[in-house]
Amino acid sequence: MAELVVSSDGVETQHVHLMKDRTTLGRRHHNDVALSDLSVSGMHCVFERERSGLSG
Protein backbone atom coordinates (compact mmCIF):
# COMPACT_ATOMS: atom_id res chain seq x y z
CA MET A 1 0.00 0.00 0.00
CA ALA A 2 1.29 3.43 -0.90
CA GLU A 3 1.72 6.00 1.86
CA LEU A 4 2.29 9.75 1.68
CA VAL A 5 4.37 11.26 4.46
CA VAL A 6 3.86 15.01 4.90
CA SER A 7 6.65 16.91 6.65
CA SER A 8 7.42 20.51 7.48
CA ASP A 9 10.96 21.63 8.25
CA GLY A 10 12.00 17.98 8.53
CA VAL A 11 9.26 17.10 11.03
CA GLU A 12 6.68 14.53 9.92
CA THR A 13 3.20 15.96 10.42
CA GLN A 14 0.93 13.48 8.63
CA HIS A 15 0.91 9.93 7.28
CA VAL A 16 -1.75 9.30 4.63
CA HIS A 17 -2.46 5.86 3.15
CA LEU A 18 -3.26 6.32 -0.54
CA MET A 19 -6.22 3.93 -0.78
CA LYS A 20 -8.09 5.50 -3.70
CA ASP A 21 -7.20 5.26 -7.38
CA ARG A 22 -7.00 9.08 -7.46
CA THR A 23 -6.07 11.27 -4.47
CA THR A 24 -5.95 15.07 -4.59
CA LEU A 25 -3.77 17.30 -2.40
CA GLY A 26 -4.02 21.05 -1.86
CA ARG A 27 -5.11 23.85 0.48
CA ARG A 28 -8.80 23.77 -0.44
CA HIS A 29 -10.98 21.75 1.92
CA HIS A 30 -12.48 19.57 -0.83
CA ASN A 31 -9.12 17.87 -1.49
CA ASP A 32 -8.58 14.38 -0.14
CA VAL A 33 -5.49 15.69 1.65
CA ALA A 34 -5.97 19.31 2.74
CA LEU A 35 -2.91 21.24 3.94
CA SER A 36 -2.94 24.71 5.46
CA ASP A 37 0.59 25.57 4.29
CA LEU A 38 0.60 28.75 2.16
CA SER A 39 3.33 27.29 -0.09
CA VAL A 40 0.75 24.73 -1.30
CA SER A 41 -1.72 25.85 -3.97
CA GLY A 42 -5.48 25.32 -3.73
CA MET A 43 -5.29 22.27 -5.99
CA HIS A 44 -1.62 21.38 -5.79
CA CYS A 45 -1.27 17.85 -7.16
CA VAL A 46 -2.95 14.53 -7.88
CA PHE A 47 -1.67 11.04 -7.10
CA GLU A 48 -3.01 8.37 -9.46
CA ARG A 49 -2.59 4.66 -8.89
CA GLU A 50 -1.59 2.61 -11.91
CA ARG A 51 -2.43 -1.04 -12.08
CA SER A 52 0.24 -3.38 -13.40
CA GLY A 53 -0.74 -6.04 -15.92
CA LEU A 54 1.21 -8.66 -14.01
CA SER A 55 -0.53 -11.45 -12.19
CA GLY A 56 0.97 -13.32 -9.29
mmCIF file as Biopython writes it, N, C-alpha, C and O atoms, coordinates in Angstrom:
data_model
#
loop_
_atom_site.group_PDB
_atom_site.id
_atom_site.type_symbol
_atom_site.label_atom_id
_atom_site.label_alt_id
_atom_site.label_comp_id
_atom_site.label_asym_id
_atom_site.label_entity_id
_atom_site.label_seq_id
_atom_site.pdbx_PDB_ins_code
_atom_site.Cartn_x
_atom_site.Cartn_y
_atom_site.Cartn_z
_atom_site.occupancy
_atom_site.B_iso_or_equiv
_atom_site.auth_seq_id
_atom_site.auth_asym_id
_atom_site.pdbx_PDB_model_num
ATOM 1   N N  . MET A ? 1  ? 0.844   -1.175  0.000   1.0 0.0 1  A 1 
ATOM 2   C CA . MET A ? 1  ? 0.000   0.000   0.000   1.0 0.0 1  A 1 
ATOM 3   C C  . MET A ? 1  ? 0.891   1.241   0.000   1.0 0.0 1  A 1 
ATOM 4   O O  . MET A ? 1  ? 1.883   1.313   0.725   1.0 0.0 1  A 1 
ATOM 5   N N  . ALA A ? 2  ? 0.522   2.194   -0.814  1.0 0.0 2  A 1 
ATOM 6   C CA . ALA A ? 2  ? 1.292   3.429   -0.900  1.0 0.0 2  A 1 
ATOM 7   C C  . ALA A ? 2  ? 0.929   4.348   0.260   1.0 0.0 2  A 1 
ATOM 8   O O  . ALA A ? 2  ? -0.220  4.394   0.697   1.0 0.0 2  A 1 
ATOM 9   N N  . GLU A ? 3  ? 1.923   5.075   0.748   1.0 0.0 3  A 1 
ATOM 10  C CA . GLU A ? 3  ? 1.719   6.002   1.859   1.0 0.0 3  A 1 
ATOM 11  C C  . GLU A ? 3  ? 2.416   7.318   1.534   1.0 0.0 3  A 1 
ATOM 12  O O  . GLU A ? 3  ? 3.536   7.337   1.025   1.0 0.0 3  A 1 
ATOM 13  N N  . LEU A ? 4  ? 1.733   8.412   1.836   1.0 0.0 4  A 1 
ATOM 14  C CA . LEU A ? 4  ? 2.289   9.746   1.677   1.0 0.0 4  A 1 
ATOM 15  C C  . LEU A ? 4  ? 2.675   10.248  3.056   1.0 0.0 4  A 1 
ATOM 16  O O  . LEU A ? 4  ? 1.861   10.225  3.980   1.0 0.0 4  A 1 
ATOM 17  N N  . VAL A ? 5  ? 3.910   10.700  3.199   1.0 0.0 5  A 1 
ATOM 18  C CA . VAL A ? 5  ? 4.375   11.259  4.461   1.0 0.0 5  A 1 
ATOM 19  C C  . VAL A ? 5  ? 4.555   12.762  4.255   1.0 0.0 5  A 1 
ATOM 20  O O  . VAL A ? 5  ? 5.369   13.185  3.435   1.0 0.0 5  A 1 
ATOM 21  N N  . VAL A ? 6  ? 3.806   13.554  4.988   1.0 0.0 6  A 1 
ATOM 22  C CA . VAL A ? 6  ? 3.864   15.011  4.904   1.0 0.0 6  A 1 
ATOM 23  C C  . VAL A ? 6  ? 4.793   15.496  6.008   1.0 0.0 6  A 1 
ATOM 24  O O  . VAL A ? 6  ? 4.665   15.095  7.164   1.0 0.0 6  A 1 
ATOM 25  N N  . SER A ? 7  ? 5.736   16.369  5.634   1.0 0.0 7  A 1 
ATOM 26  C CA . SER A ? 7  ? 6.646   16.906  6.647   1.0 0.0 7  A 1 
ATOM 27  C C  . SER A ? 7  ? 6.818   18.406  6.437   1.0 0.0 7  A 1 
ATOM 28  O O  . SER A ? 7  ? 6.645   18.921  5.333   1.0 0.0 7  A 1 
ATOM 29  N N  . SER A ? 8  ? 7.159   19.082  7.510   1.0 0.0 8  A 1 
ATOM 30  C CA . SER A ? 8  ? 7.422   20.509  7.480   1.0 0.0 8  A 1 
ATOM 31  C C  . SER A ? 8  ? 8.694   20.764  8.268   1.0 0.0 8  A 1 
ATOM 32  O O  . SER A ? 8  ? 8.787   20.407  9.442   1.0 0.0 8  A 1 
ATOM 33  N N  . ASP A ? 9  ? 9.665   21.376  7.626   1.0 0.0 9  A 1 
ATOM 34  C CA . ASP A ? 9  ? 10.962  21.632  8.251   1.0 0.0 9  A 1 
ATOM 35  C C  . ASP A ? 9  ? 11.580  20.362  8.835   1.0 0.0 9  A 1 
ATOM 36  O O  . ASP A ? 9  ? 12.189  20.386  9.904   1.0 0.0 9  A 1 
ATOM 37  N N  . GLY A ? 10 ? 11.411  19.255  8.114   1.0 0.0 10 A 1 
ATOM 38  C CA . GLY A ? 10 ? 11.999  17.984  8.528   1.0 0.0 10 A 1 
ATOM 39  C C  . GLY A ? 10 ? 11.231  17.225  9.586   1.0 0.0 10 A 1 
ATOM 40  O O  . GLY A ? 10 ? 11.669  16.160  10.021  1.0 0.0 10 A 1 
ATOM 41  N N  . VAL A ? 11 ? 10.077  17.759  10.017  1.0 0.0 11 A 1 
ATOM 42  C CA . VAL A ? 11 ? 9.259   17.103  11.034  1.0 0.0 11 A 1 
ATOM 43  C C  . VAL A ? 11 ? 8.028   16.498  10.356  1.0 0.0 11 A 1 
ATOM 44  O O  . VAL A ? 11 ? 7.259   17.211  9.710   1.0 0.0 11 A 1 
ATOM 45  N N  . GLU A ? 12 ? 7.844   15.192  10.503  1.0 0.0 12 A 1 
ATOM 46  C CA . GLU A ? 12 ? 6.684   14.530  9.919   1.0 0.0 12 A 1 
ATOM 47  C C  . GLU A ? 12 ? 5.415   14.976  10.630  1.0 0.0 12 A 1 
ATOM 48  O O  . GLU A ? 12 ? 5.315   14.899  11.855  1.0 0.0 12 A 1 
ATOM 49  N N  . THR A ? 13 ? 4.435   15.449  9.837   1.0 0.0 13 A 1 
ATOM 50  C CA . THR A ? 13 ? 3.197   15.958  10.423  1.0 0.0 13 A 1 
ATOM 51  C C  . THR A ? 13 ? 1.990   15.089  10.112  1.0 0.0 13 A 1 
ATOM 52  O O  . THR A ? 13 ? 1.002   15.116  10.846  1.0 0.0 13 A 1 
ATOM 53  N N  . GLN A ? 14 ? 2.059   14.321  9.035   1.0 0.0 14 A 1 
ATOM 54  C CA . GLN A ? 14 ? 0.929   13.485  8.633   1.0 0.0 14 A 1 
ATOM 55  C C  . GLN A ? 14 ? 1.432   12.254  7.903   1.0 0.0 14 A 1 
ATOM 56  O O  . GLN A ? 14 ? 2.441   12.308  7.199   1.0 0.0 14 A 1 
ATOM 57  N N  . HIS A ? 15 ? 0.722   11.140  8.072   1.0 0.0 15 A 1 
ATOM 58  C CA . HIS A ? 15 ? 0.914   9.931   7.275   1.0 0.0 15 A 1 
ATOM 59  C C  . HIS A ? 15 ? -0.442  9.628   6.656   1.0 0.0 15 A 1 
ATOM 60  O O  . HIS A ? 15 ? -1.433  9.477   7.370   1.0 0.0 15 A 1 
ATOM 61  N N  . VAL A ? 16 ? -0.491  9.537   5.330   1.0 0.0 16 A 1 
ATOM 62  C CA . VAL A ? 16 ? -1.745  9.305   4.634   1.0 0.0 16 A 1 
ATOM 63  C C  . VAL A ? 16 ? -1.587  8.055   3.771   1.0 0.0 16 A 1 
ATOM 64  O O  . VAL A ? 16 ? -0.708  7.999   2.912   1.0 0.0 16 A 1 
ATOM 65  N N  . HIS A ? 17 ? -2.446  7.045   4.002   1.0 0.0 17 A 1 
ATOM 66  C CA . HIS A ? 17 ? -2.457  5.864   3.149   1.0 0.0 17 A 1 
ATOM 67  C C  . HIS A ? 17 ? -3.233  6.214   1.888   1.0 0.0 17 A 1 
ATOM 68  O O  . HIS A ? 17 ? -4.373  6.671   1.960   1.0 0.0 17 A 1 
ATOM 69  N N  . LEU A ? 18 ? -2.615  6.000   0.741   1.0 0.0 18 A 1 
ATOM 70  C CA . LEU A ? 18 ? -3.258  6.323   -0.536  1.0 0.0 18 A 1 
ATOM 71  C C  . LEU A ? 18 ? -4.073  5.110   -0.977  1.0 0.0 18 A 1 
ATOM 72  O O  . LEU A ? 18 ? -3.570  4.229   -1.674  1.0 0.0 18 A 1 
ATOM 73  N N  . MET A ? 19 ? -5.334  5.079   -0.562  1.0 0.0 19 A 1 
ATOM 74  C CA . MET A ? 19 ? -6.217  3.934   -0.784  1.0 0.0 19 A 1 
ATOM 75  C C  . MET A ? 19 ? -6.997  4.048   -2.100  1.0 0.0 19 A 1 
ATOM 76  O O  . MET A ? 19 ? -7.347  3.037   -2.710  1.0 0.0 19 A 1 
ATOM 77  N N  . LYS A ? 20 ? -7.262  5.275   -2.525  1.0 0.0 20 A 1 
ATOM 78  C CA . LYS A ? 20 ? -8.093  5.499   -3.704  1.0 0.0 20 A 1 
ATOM 79  C C  . LYS A ? 20 ? -7.245  5.436   -4.979  1.0 0.0 20 A 1 
ATOM 80  O O  . LYS A ? 20 ? -6.021  5.552   -4.928  1.0 0.0 20 A 1 
ATOM 81  N N  . ASP A ? 21 ? -7.909  5.254   -6.110  1.0 0.0 21 A 1 
ATOM 82  C CA . ASP A ? 21 ? -7.197  5.264   -7.383  1.0 0.0 21 A 1 
ATOM 83  C C  . ASP A ? 21 ? -6.704  6.662   -7.737  1.0 0.0 21 A 1 
ATOM 84  O O  . ASP A ? 21 ? -5.737  6.814   -8.483  1.0 0.0 21 A 1 
ATOM 85  N N  . ARG A ? 22 ? -7.373  7.683   -7.198  1.0 0.0 22 A 1 
ATOM 86  C CA . ARG A ? 22 ? -7.000  9.082   -7.464  1.0 0.0 22 A 1 
ATOM 87  C C  . ARG A ? 22 ? -7.150  9.863   -6.164  1.0 0.0 22 A 1 
ATOM 88  O O  . ARG A ? 22 ? -8.231  9.888   -5.576  1.0 0.0 22 A 1 
ATOM 89  N N  . THR A ? 23 ? -6.072  10.501  -5.712  1.0 0.0 23 A 1 
ATOM 90  C CA . THR A ? 23 ? -6.066  11.269  -4.468  1.0 0.0 23 A 1 
ATOM 91  C C  . THR A ? 23 ? -5.573  12.671  -4.772  1.0 0.0 23 A 1 
ATOM 92  O O  . THR A ? 23 ? -4.516  12.844  -5.378  1.0 0.0 23 A 1 
ATOM 93  N N  . THR A ? 24 ? -6.341  13.682  -4.349  1.0 0.0 24 A 1 
ATOM 94  C CA . THR A ? 24 ? -5.951  15.072  -4.586  1.0 0.0 24 A 1 
ATOM 95  C C  . THR A ? 24 ? -5.355  15.675  -3.318  1.0 0.0 24 A 1 
ATOM 96  O O  . THR A ? 24 ? -5.714  15.296  -2.204  1.0 0.0 24 A 1 
ATOM 97  N N  . LEU A ? 25 ? -4.439  16.620  -3.510  1.0 0.0 25 A 1 
ATOM 98  C CA . LEU A ? 25 ? -3.772  17.301  -2.404  1.0 0.0 25 A 1 
ATOM 99  C C  . LEU A ? 25 ? -3.747  18.793  -2.692  1.0 0.0 25 A 1 
ATOM 100 O O  . LEU A ? 25 ? -3.444  19.202  -3.813  1.0 0.0 25 A 1 
ATOM 101 N N  . GLY A ? 26 ? -4.058  19.598  -1.706  1.0 0.0 26 A 1 
ATOM 102 C CA . GLY A ? 26 ? -4.022  21.047  -1.856  1.0 0.0 26 A 1 
ATOM 103 C C  . GLY A ? 26 ? -4.554  21.740  -0.615  1.0 0.0 26 A 1 
ATOM 104 O O  . GLY A ? 26 ? -4.889  21.089  0.374   1.0 0.0 26 A 1 
ATOM 105 N N  . ARG A ? 27 ? -4.629  23.071  -0.672  1.0 0.0 27 A 1 
ATOM 106 C CA . ARG A ? 27 ? -5.105  23.850  0.476   1.0 0.0 27 A 1 
ATOM 107 C C  . ARG A ? 27 ? -6.624  23.858  0.605   1.0 0.0 27 A 1 
ATOM 108 O O  . ARG A ? 27 ? -7.147  24.000  1.711   1.0 0.0 27 A 1 
ATOM 109 N N  . ARG A ? 28 ? -7.330  23.710  -0.497  1.0 0.0 28 A 1 
ATOM 110 C CA . ARG A ? 28 ? -8.798  23.768  -0.438  1.0 0.0 28 A 1 
ATOM 111 C C  . ARG A ? 28 ? -9.358  22.549  0.299   1.0 0.0 28 A 1 
ATOM 112 O O  . ARG A ? 28 ? -8.843  21.437  0.183   1.0 0.0 28 A 1 
ATOM 113 N N  . HIS A ? 29 ? -10.415 22.790  1.048   1.0 0.0 29 A 1 
ATOM 114 C CA . HIS A ? 29 ? -10.977 21.751  1.923   1.0 0.0 29 A 1 
ATOM 115 C C  . HIS A ? 29 ? -11.542 20.550  1.177   1.0 0.0 29 A 1 
ATOM 116 O O  . HIS A ? 29 ? -11.672 19.478  1.770   1.0 0.0 29 A 1 
ATOM 117 N N  . HIS A ? 30 ? -11.881 20.690  -0.098  1.0 0.0 30 A 1 
ATOM 118 C CA . HIS A ? 30 ? -12.477 19.572  -0.830  1.0 0.0 30 A 1 
ATOM 119 C C  . HIS A ? 30 ? -11.439 18.551  -1.298  1.0 0.0 30 A 1 
ATOM 120 O O  . HIS A ? 30 ? -11.808 17.496  -1.813  1.0 0.0 30 A 1 
ATOM 121 N N  . ASN A ? 31 ? -10.164 18.842  -1.130  1.0 0.0 31 A 1 
ATOM 122 C CA . ASN A ? 31 ? -9.125  17.875  -1.495  1.0 0.0 31 A 1 
ATOM 123 C C  . ASN A ? 31 ? -9.147  16.699  -0.531  1.0 0.0 31 A 1 
ATOM 124 O O  . ASN A ? 31 ? -9.576  16.826  0.615   1.0 0.0 31 A 1 
ATOM 125 N N  . ASP A ? 32 ? -8.678  15.553  -1.011  1.0 0.0 32 A 1 
ATOM 126 C CA . ASP A ? 32 ? -8.585  14.377  -0.144  1.0 0.0 32 A 1 
ATOM 127 C C  . ASP A ? 32 ? -7.587  14.618  0.982   1.0 0.0 32 A 1 
ATOM 128 O O  . ASP A ? 32 ? -7.804  14.199  2.118   1.0 0.0 32 A 1 
ATOM 129 N N  . VAL A ? 33 ? -6.494  15.298  0.654   1.0 0.0 33 A 1 
ATOM 130 C CA . VAL A ? 33 ? -5.492  15.685  1.651   1.0 0.0 33 A 1 
ATOM 131 C C  . VAL A ? 33 ? -5.429  17.203  1.612   1.0 0.0 33 A 1 
ATOM 132 O O  . VAL A ? 33 ? -4.932  17.784  0.647   1.0 0.0 33 A 1 
ATOM 133 N N  . ALA A ? 34 ? -5.937  17.851  2.671   1.0 0.0 34 A 1 
ATOM 134 C CA . ALA A ? 34 ? -5.972  19.315  2.736   1.0 0.0 34 A 1 
ATOM 135 C C  . ALA A ? 34 ? -4.874  19.790  3.678   1.0 0.0 34 A 1 
ATOM 136 O O  . ALA A ? 34 ? -4.800  19.369  4.833   1.0 0.0 34 A 1 
ATOM 137 N N  . LEU A ? 35 ? -4.017  20.680  3.161   1.0 0.0 35 A 1 
ATOM 138 C CA . LEU A ? 35 ? -2.914  21.238  3.943   1.0 0.0 35 A 1 
ATOM 139 C C  . LEU A ? 35 ? -3.116  22.735  4.095   1.0 0.0 35 A 1 
ATOM 140 O O  . LEU A ? 35 ? -3.600  23.390  3.171   1.0 0.0 35 A 1 
ATOM 141 N N  . SER A ? 36 ? -2.759  23.276  5.230   1.0 0.0 36 A 1 
ATOM 142 C CA . SER A ? 36 ? -2.943  24.712  5.464   1.0 0.0 36 A 1 
ATOM 143 C C  . SER A ? 36 ? -1.703  25.530  5.123   1.0 0.0 36 A 1 
ATOM 144 O O  . SER A ? 36 ? -1.698  26.745  5.325   1.0 0.0 36 A 1 
ATOM 145 N N  . ASP A ? 37 ? -0.677  24.909  4.623   1.0 0.0 37 A 1 
ATOM 146 C CA . ASP A ? 37 ? 0.592   25.567  4.293   1.0 0.0 37 A 1 
ATOM 147 C C  . ASP A ? 37 ? 0.408   26.499  3.086   1.0 0.0 37 A 1 
ATOM 148 O O  . ASP A ? 37 ? -0.063  26.065  2.035   1.0 0.0 37 A 1 
ATOM 149 N N  . LEU A ? 38 ? 0.775   27.767  3.236   1.0 0.0 38 A 1 
ATOM 150 C CA . LEU A ? 38 ? 0.598   28.746  2.157   1.0 0.0 38 A 1 
ATOM 151 C C  . LEU A ? 38 ? 1.487   28.481  0.943   1.0 0.0 38 A 1 
ATOM 152 O O  . LEU A ? 38 ? 1.254   29.058  -0.119  1.0 0.0 38 A 1 
ATOM 153 N N  . SER A ? 39 ? 2.492   27.627  1.072   1.0 0.0 39 A 1 
ATOM 154 C CA . SER A ? 39 ? 3.327   27.288  -0.089  1.0 0.0 39 A 1 
ATOM 155 C C  . SER A ? 39 ? 2.656   26.235  -0.978  1.0 0.0 39 A 1 
ATOM 156 O O  . SER A ? 39 ? 3.173   25.899  -2.043  1.0 0.0 39 A 1 
ATOM 157 N N  . VAL A ? 40 ? 1.519   25.724  -0.544  1.0 0.0 40 A 1 
ATOM 158 C CA . VAL A ? 40 ? 0.755   24.731  -1.299  1.0 0.0 40 A 1 
ATOM 159 C C  . VAL A ? 40 ? -0.406  25.446  -1.965  1.0 0.0 40 A 1 
ATOM 160 O O  . VAL A ? 40 ? -1.110  26.219  -1.316  1.0 0.0 40 A 1 
ATOM 161 N N  . SER A ? 41 ? -0.618  25.195  -3.265  1.0 0.0 41 A 1 
ATOM 162 C CA . SER A ? 41 ? -1.722  25.855  -3.965  1.0 0.0 41 A 1 
ATOM 163 C C  . SER A ? 41 ? -3.053  25.186  -3.620  1.0 0.0 41 A 1 
ATOM 164 O O  . SER A ? 41 ? -3.084  24.123  -3.000  1.0 0.0 41 A 1 
ATOM 165 N N  . GLY A ? 42 ? -4.143  25.822  -4.031  1.0 0.0 42 A 1 
ATOM 166 C CA . GLY A ? 42 ? -5.481  25.318  -3.725  1.0 0.0 42 A 1 
ATOM 167 C C  . GLY A ? 42 ? -5.698  23.901  -4.207  1.0 0.0 42 A 1 
ATOM 168 O O  . GLY A ? 42 ? -6.258  23.076  -3.485  1.0 0.0 42 A 1 
ATOM 169 N N  . MET A ? 43 ? -5.265  23.615  -5.408  1.0 0.0 43 A 1 
ATOM 170 C CA . MET A ? 43 ? -5.293  22.270  -5.986  1.0 0.0 43 A 1 
ATOM 171 C C  . MET A ? 43 ? -3.873  21.995  -6.449  1.0 0.0 43 A 1 
ATOM 172 O O  . MET A ? 43 ? -3.527  22.287  -7.594  1.0 0.0 43 A 1 
ATOM 173 N N  . HIS A ? 44 ? -3.059  21.445  -5.585  1.0 0.0 44 A 1 
ATOM 174 C CA . HIS A ? 44 ? -1.616  21.379  -5.792  1.0 0.0 44 A 1 
ATOM 175 C C  . HIS A ? 44 ? -1.180  20.202  -6.671  1.0 0.0 44 A 1 
ATOM 176 O O  . HIS A ? 44 ? -0.402  20.379  -7.609  1.0 0.0 44 A 1 
ATOM 177 N N  . CYS A ? 45 ? -1.679  19.008  -6.366  1.0 0.0 45 A 1 
ATOM 178 C CA . CYS A ? 45 ? -1.273  17.846  -7.163  1.0 0.0 45 A 1 
ATOM 179 C C  . CYS A ? 45 ? -2.269  16.708  -7.010  1.0 0.0 45 A 1 
ATOM 180 O O  . CYS A ? 45 ? -3.150  16.731  -6.150  1.0 0.0 45 A 1 
ATOM 181 N N  . VAL A ? 46 ? -2.100  15.714  -7.869  1.0 0.0 46 A 1 
ATOM 182 C CA . VAL A ? 46 ? -2.950  14.531  -7.875  1.0 0.0 46 A 1 
ATOM 183 C C  . VAL A ? 46 ? -2.040  13.310  -7.904  1.0 0.0 46 A 1 
ATOM 184 O O  . VAL A ? 46 ? -1.071  13.261  -8.662  1.0 0.0 46 A 1 
ATOM 185 N N  . PHE A ? 47 ? -2.360  12.330  -7.074  1.0 0.0 47 A 1 
ATOM 186 C CA . PHE A ? 47 ? -1.668  11.039  -7.095  1.0 0.0 47 A 1 
ATOM 187 C C  . PHE A ? 47 ? -2.623  10.045  -7.720  1.0 0.0 47 A 1 
ATOM 188 O O  . PHE A ? 47 ? -3.752  9.890   -7.255  1.0 0.0 47 A 1 
ATOM 189 N N  . GLU A ? 48 ? -2.176  9.359   -8.785  1.0 0.0 48 A 1 
ATOM 190 C CA . GLU A ? 48 ? -3.010  8.365   -9.455  1.0 0.0 48 A 1 
ATOM 191 C C  . GLU A ? 48 ? -2.331  7.001   -9.398  1.0 0.0 48 A 1 
ATOM 192 O O  . GLU A ? 48 ? -1.151  6.855   -9.717  1.0 0.0 48 A 1 
ATOM 193 N N  . ARG A ? 49 ? -3.103  6.024   -8.988  1.0 0.0 49 A 1 
ATOM 194 C CA . ARG A ? 49 ? -2.594  4.662   -8.895  1.0 0.0 49 A 1 
ATOM 195 C C  . ARG A ? 49 ? -2.674  4.004   -10.261 1.0 0.0 49 A 1 
ATOM 196 O O  . ARG A ? 49 ? -3.698  4.091   -10.938 1.0 0.0 49 A 1 
ATOM 197 N N  . GLU A ? 50 ? -1.608  3.354   -10.662 1.0 0.0 50 A 1 
ATOM 198 C CA . GLU A ? 50 ? -1.588  2.609   -11.914 1.0 0.0 50 A 1 
ATOM 199 C C  . GLU A ? 50 ? -1.563  1.134   -11.598 1.0 0.0 50 A 1 
ATOM 200 O O  . GLU A ? 50 ? -0.799  0.682   -10.744 1.0 0.0 50 A 1 
ATOM 201 N N  . ARG A ? 51 ? -2.380  0.403   -12.271 1.0 0.0 51 A 1 
ATOM 202 C CA . ARG A ? 51 ? -2.427  -1.041  -12.083 1.0 0.0 51 A 1 
ATOM 203 C C  . ARG A ? 51 ? -1.436  -1.702  -13.034 1.0 0.0 51 A 1 
ATOM 204 O O  . ARG A ? 51 ? -1.371  -1.356  -14.214 1.0 0.0 51 A 1 
ATOM 205 N N  . SER A ? 52 ? -0.671  -2.648  -12.518 1.0 0.0 52 A 1 
ATOM 206 C CA . SER A ? 52 ? 0.236   -3.376  -13.404 1.0 0.0 52 A 1 
ATOM 207 C C  . SER A ? 52 ? -0.536  -4.524  -14.058 1.0 0.0 52 A 1 
ATOM 208 O O  . SER A ? 52 ? -1.520  -5.012  -13.500 1.0 0.0 52 A 1 
ATOM 209 N N  . GLY A ? 53 ? -0.102  -4.940  -15.204 1.0 0.0 53 A 1 
ATOM 210 C CA . GLY A ? 53 ? -0.736  -6.039  -15.921 1.0 0.0 53 A 1 
ATOM 211 C C  . GLY A ? 53 ? -0.229  -7.391  -15.475 1.0 0.0 53 A 1 
ATOM 212 O O  . GLY A ? 53 ? -0.609  -8.416  -16.041 1.0 0.0 53 A 1 
ATOM 213 N N  . LEU A ? 54 ? 0.620   -7.407  -14.472 1.0 0.0 54 A 1 
ATOM 214 C CA . LEU A ? 54 ? 1.209   -8.663  -14.012 1.0 0.0 54 A 1 
ATOM 215 C C  . LEU A ? 54 ? 0.275   -9.382  -13.054 1.0 0.0 54 A 1 
ATOM 216 O O  . LEU A ? 54 ? -0.400  -8.752  -12.240 1.0 0.0 54 A 1 
ATOM 217 N N  . SER A ? 55 ? 0.241   -10.672 -13.151 1.0 0.0 55 A 1 
ATOM 218 C CA . SER A ? 55 ? -0.535  -11.450 -12.185 1.0 0.0 55 A 1 
ATOM 219 C C  . SER A ? 55 ? 0.410   -12.358 -11.430 1.0 0.0 55 A 1 
ATOM 220 O O  . SER A ? 55 ? 1.411   -12.820 -11.977 1.0 0.0 55 A 1 
ATOM 221 N N  . GLY A ? 56 ? 0.091   -12.614 -10.171 1.0 0.0 56 A 1 
ATOM 222 C CA . GLY A ? 56 ? 0.971   -13.322 -9.286  1.0 0.0 56 A 1 
ATOM 223 C C  . GLY A ? 56 ? 0.876   -14.774 -9.421  1.0 0.0 56 A 1 
ATOM 224 O O  . GLY A ? 56 ? 1.576   -15.506 -8.721  1.0 0.0 56 A 1 
#
